[in-house]
Amino acid sequence: NSQERSMSIENSVTLIGYLGADPKYKADGTRPLLKFSVATTRKWKTSKGEKKEKTSWHNVAIFGKLATVSKSILTKGSKVMVVGHISYSKYTKDGVERYGVDIITEEILFLSTKGKAASSDDDDYTPDE
Protein backbone atom coordinates (compact mmCIF):
# COMPACT_ATOMS: atom_id res chain seq x y z
CA ASN A 1 0.00 0.00 0.00
CA SER A 2 1.12 3.59 -0.58
CA GLN A 3 1.37 4.36 3.13
CA GLU A 4 3.84 1.51 3.66
CA ARG A 5 5.90 2.62 0.67
CA SER A 6 6.13 6.22 1.86
CA MET A 7 7.59 5.02 5.15
CA SER A 8 10.32 2.91 3.55
CA ILE A 9 13.82 4.13 2.85
CA GLU A 10 14.25 4.37 -0.89
CA ASN A 11 17.15 4.39 -3.30
CA SER A 12 16.01 7.24 -5.52
CA VAL A 13 17.89 9.77 -7.63
CA THR A 14 16.91 12.63 -9.95
CA LEU A 15 19.51 14.21 -12.23
CA ILE A 16 19.27 17.11 -14.67
CA GLY A 17 22.18 17.42 -17.04
CA TYR A 18 23.64 17.05 -20.51
CA LEU A 19 24.74 13.95 -22.43
CA GLY A 20 28.50 13.89 -22.93
CA ALA A 21 28.37 11.65 -26.02
CA ASP A 22 25.86 9.87 -28.23
CA PRO A 23 24.23 6.99 -26.35
CA LYS A 24 25.20 3.34 -27.01
CA TYR A 25 22.31 1.01 -27.82
CA LYS A 26 22.30 -2.79 -27.55
CA ALA A 27 19.48 -5.13 -28.50
CA ASP A 28 21.12 -8.55 -28.64
CA GLY A 29 18.19 -10.89 -28.12
CA THR A 30 17.58 -9.87 -24.52
CA ARG A 31 15.81 -6.68 -23.62
CA PRO A 32 17.14 -3.46 -25.19
CA LEU A 33 19.73 -1.42 -23.32
CA LEU A 34 20.73 2.22 -23.83
CA LYS A 35 23.78 3.58 -21.98
CA PHE A 36 25.14 7.12 -21.79
CA SER A 37 26.80 9.57 -19.43
CA VAL A 38 25.19 12.71 -18.03
CA ALA A 39 27.11 15.72 -16.72
CA THR A 40 25.69 17.67 -13.79
CA THR A 41 27.18 20.86 -12.41
CA ARG A 42 26.89 22.08 -8.84
CA LYS A 43 27.55 25.79 -8.23
CA TRP A 44 28.09 27.51 -4.90
CA LYS A 45 29.80 30.44 -3.19
CA THR A 46 32.46 30.07 -0.52
CA SER A 47 32.22 31.93 2.79
CA LYS A 48 34.44 34.59 1.16
CA GLY A 49 31.99 35.02 -1.73
CA GLU A 50 34.17 33.19 -4.26
CA LYS A 51 32.16 31.38 -6.96
CA LYS A 52 32.90 27.67 -7.31
CA GLU A 53 31.54 24.91 -9.49
CA LYS A 54 32.08 21.19 -9.87
CA THR A 55 30.96 18.98 -12.75
CA SER A 56 30.24 15.31 -12.07
CA TRP A 57 29.66 12.55 -14.62
CA HIS A 58 27.03 9.87 -14.07
CA ASN A 59 26.67 6.57 -15.95
CA VAL A 60 23.04 6.07 -16.96
CA ALA A 61 21.30 2.91 -18.20
CA ILE A 62 17.81 2.55 -19.68
CA PHE A 63 16.18 -0.84 -20.34
CA GLY A 64 13.25 -2.13 -22.40
CA LYS A 65 10.82 -0.05 -24.41
CA LEU A 66 12.05 3.15 -22.79
CA ALA A 67 15.54 2.44 -24.22
CA THR A 68 14.12 1.90 -27.70
CA VAL A 69 12.13 5.15 -27.59
CA SER A 70 15.00 7.17 -26.13
CA LYS A 71 17.67 6.01 -28.62
CA SER A 72 16.10 7.97 -31.49
CA ILE A 73 15.76 11.16 -29.43
CA LEU A 74 18.98 11.44 -27.41
CA THR A 75 22.26 12.73 -28.85
CA LYS A 76 25.43 14.30 -27.49
CA GLY A 77 24.50 17.59 -25.79
CA SER A 78 20.84 16.66 -25.15
CA LYS A 79 19.53 18.04 -21.86
CA VAL A 80 17.60 15.47 -19.83
CA MET A 81 16.05 14.84 -16.47
CA VAL A 82 16.61 11.25 -15.35
CA VAL A 83 14.69 9.67 -12.48
CA GLY A 84 15.78 6.27 -11.23
CA HIS A 85 17.89 4.45 -8.69
CA ILE A 86 21.58 3.79 -8.07
CA SER A 87 22.93 0.34 -8.91
CA TYR A 88 26.37 -0.88 -7.83
CA SER A 89 28.24 -3.65 -9.65
CA LYS A 90 31.50 -5.55 -9.36
CA TYR A 91 33.34 -7.08 -12.31
CA THR A 92 36.81 -8.24 -13.37
CA LYS A 93 38.64 -6.66 -16.29
CA ASP A 94 42.16 -7.69 -17.29
CA GLY A 95 42.44 -9.64 -14.04
CA VAL A 96 41.62 -6.59 -11.92
CA GLU A 97 38.49 -6.39 -9.78
CA ARG A 98 36.59 -3.21 -10.58
CA TYR A 99 33.45 -1.52 -9.34
CA GLY A 100 30.78 0.37 -11.25
CA VAL A 101 27.95 2.72 -10.37
CA ASP A 102 25.01 3.26 -12.73
CA ILE A 103 21.77 5.19 -12.56
CA ILE A 104 19.03 2.77 -13.67
CA THR A 105 16.42 4.96 -15.33
CA GLU A 106 12.75 4.58 -14.53
CA GLU A 107 11.63 7.87 -16.13
CA ILE A 108 13.26 10.35 -18.47
CA LEU A 109 12.22 13.81 -19.56
CA PHE A 110 13.77 15.16 -22.76
CA LEU A 111 14.42 18.82 -21.90
CA SER A 112 16.26 20.06 -25.00
CA THR A 113 14.24 18.22 -27.65
CA LYS A 114 10.66 18.29 -28.86
CA GLY A 115 10.10 14.77 -27.46
CA LYS A 116 7.56 14.05 -24.77
CA ALA A 117 8.32 12.61 -21.38
CA ALA A 118 8.62 8.86 -21.44
CA SER A 119 8.12 6.45 -18.58
CA SER A 120 9.00 2.83 -18.01
CA ASP A 121 5.69 1.90 -16.46
CA ASP A 122 5.63 -0.89 -19.06
CA ASP A 123 5.23 -4.41 -17.74
CA ASP A 124 8.59 -5.51 -19.17
CA TYR A 125 10.69 -3.28 -16.89
CA THR A 126 12.73 -5.08 -14.27
CA PRO A 127 16.11 -3.62 -13.32
CA ASP A 128 19.18 -5.87 -13.29
CA GLU A 129 20.55 -6.15 -9.79
N, C-alpha and C positions, 0 to 999 in steps of 0.2 A: 504494500500500500504506500501511497505517497508520503504519509506521515513518517513511516519507518525509514524511507529513503532519505528524507530531509534530515534525519537525525544521524545518518551514517557519515563516516569520514570518507570523502571521495577523492579520487585521483582525477583532477580536472584542470585543464589548461586552455586559455584563450590567448592567441597571438594575433597581432596585426603587423604585417610587414611585407617585404618585397621578395620575390623569387630571385635567387642569385644566378640561376641558369635555367635552361629549358628542362622541364621534368623528364624523368626516364620512366617509360611505360613497359610493363611486362604482362603478357597474357599467354602463359605457356601451358595451357590445359587445366590449370587450377584457376582460382579466381583472379581477376585482374588486379594489378598492383601499380600504383603511380607513386614515385618517390621524387622529392625535391627538397631544396633547402630554402629557408625563409630567414631573412635578416630583420632583426628588431633593434631599435635604437632607444636607449634610455638616456634622457637628458636631465641634468640637475645643476644646482649652484652650490658651491662650497660655502662654508661659513664666512669666507672672505668675499663672497659675491662672484667668484670665478666660475665661468660656465664650463661644464664638463659634459662629455657624452661617451657612451660605450655601446658599440654594436656587437650583438651576439648572433650566432648562426644556429639554427635549429633544423634538425633532420625531420622531415615530415613524410608520412606514408598514408596513402589512401587505398582502400580495398574495394572490390566489387563494382557495382554499377556506378557508384560515386566516382571511382577512378576513371571509368570509361567516359563519363560525362566531362569530367574535369580536364582530361588530356587534350581535348580539342579547344579548350578555352585558355589554359594557362601557358604562359611563355615567360622567358627571362624578363624581369622587371615588372611583372604583374603584381598588383597590390591585392593582398588577400587577408581575410580574417579566418583563422583556423580554430575550431573548437574540437577538443578531443581529450586524450589522456596520455600520460607518459608511460613508455614501455622500455624496460631495460633488457639488454641481451648480452650474452657472453659467447664468444666464438674464438676459434684458433685460425690464425693466418700466418703462413710461413713459420709454423712451429711456435708462434708467440700467442699467448692468451690475450685477447682483447675484449673490450667492453664497448657497447653501443647504447645510445639513448635516442629514441625516436618518439615523435608525437604521432599517435595513431588518430587519424582524423575521423570524427563522427559527423561534423558539419563544416561546410566551407562557404564563405561569402566572397564572391568575386567583386572586389572594390574598384578596380581600374579597368573593368571591361563592361560590356553591355549585357553580360550573362546574368541570370537570376541566381539567387541563393539555391544551393543544392543541399540535400540532407541524405544521410545514409539510413533512414528509417526503414529501408528495404529489408525484407526477411532474410536476405542472404548475407547480412553483415554479422561477422563474428571475428573480433580481433585475434590475432595470433599472440599467444602469451605462453 
